Amino acid sequence: MKTPLRSTATCQFQADLYLQLYRMEEAGLSAQMAVGLLNSPSKKTSAQFKLFLKHLKSGLSITDSGYKSGLFSEFDRQLLHAGEFSGNIGQVYKQLSRFYAAKDIRTKQLNQNSIYPF
């Protein structure tokens, strides 16, 4: 069995990804259609989106597809699995978007404070 790719995405990328998935879920788009609409200027993430869509088309869940393509971390996978199982995946996307956006802000503030400590 192939091991999933490790997620190396930035917090801002993750926040944007989950916000887009949340909005498309709220609009009633299927998982395959939503992932098909995602795009990225980065060659690496563009390839990950293609792999994500390939896994979805093969019948894997959105959680497993995102994890195996390297877009979701293990932490994300567990939360999204619970959201899929409960039927509230849209709310999990929204919460993950907020989590990663806040983490991105904290990271930037920490970096800024370490450059100019006084």
MOFENHU-V168918 format. One record per residue. RES is the residue in three letters. PHI is phi in degrees with one decimal (NA if undefined). Layout:
BEGIN
res = [RES | RES]
phi = [PHI | PHI]
END
This chain:
BEGIN
res = [MET | LYS | THR | PRO | LEU | ARG | SER | THR | ALA | THR | CYS | GLN | PHE | GLN | ALA | ASP | LEU | TYR | LEU | GLN | LEU | TYR | ARG | MET | GLU | GLU | ALA | GLY | LEU | SER | ALA | GLN | MET | ALA | VAL | GLY | LEU | LEU | ASN | SER | PRO | SER | LYS | LYS | THR | SER | ALA | GLN | PHE | LYS | LEU | PHE | LEU | LYS | HIS | LEU | LYS | SER | GLY | LEU | SER | ILE | THR | ASP | SER | GLY | TYR | LYS | SER | GLY | LEU | PHE | SER | GLU | PHE | ASP | ARG | GLN | LEU | LEU | HIS | ALA | GLY | GLU | PHE | SER | GLY | ASN | ILE | GLY | GLN | VAL | TYR | LYS | GLN | LEU | SER | ARG | PHE | TYR | ALA | ALA | LYS | ASP | ILE | ARG | THR | LYS | GLN | LEU | ASN | GLN | ASN | SER | ILE | TYR | PRO | PHE]
phi = [NA | -71.2 | -81.4 | -65.1 | -67.3 | -84.2 | -72.8 | -122.0 | -71.0 | -76.2 | -62.0 | -65.4 | -61.1 | -60.9 | -60.4 | -65.3 | -59.2 | -68.9 | -65.3 | -63.3 | -64.5 | -61.4 | -62.9 | -71.4 | -63.7 | -64.3 | -78.5 | 89.8 | -74.8 | -69.0 | -59.6 | -63.9 | -66.4 | -62.3 | -66.7 | -63.5 | -83.8 | -70.0 | -146.1 | -148.1 | -72.2 | -80.2 | -64.0 | -64.7 | -70.7 | -62.1 | -66.0 | -65.7 | -63.5 | -64.1 | -66.4 | -56.5 | -64.7 | -60.2 | -64.4 | -61.8 | -65.7 | -80.6 | 107.1 | -72.7 | -70.8 | -63.8 | -62.7 | -68.5 | -63.8 | -65.0 | -69.4 | -68.4 | -84.4 | 89.7 | -87.6 | -111.0 | -81.1 | -62.2 | -57.7 | -62.1 | -58.1 | -64.3 | -65.6 | -66.2 | -61.6 | -62.5 | -64.8 | -64.0 | -63.7 | -86.4 | 84.3 | -120.7 | -63.4 | -60.0 | -68.2 | -68.1 | -56.2 | -61.7 | -66.4 | -65.7 | -61.3 | -63.9 | -59.7 | -70.9 | -66.1 | -66.6 | -63.8 | -62.8 | -63.2 | -61.6 | -62.8 | -64.1 | -65.9 | -62.7 | -62.2 | -63.2 | -69.5 | -77.5 | -77.9 | -119.8 | -70.2 | -111.6]
END
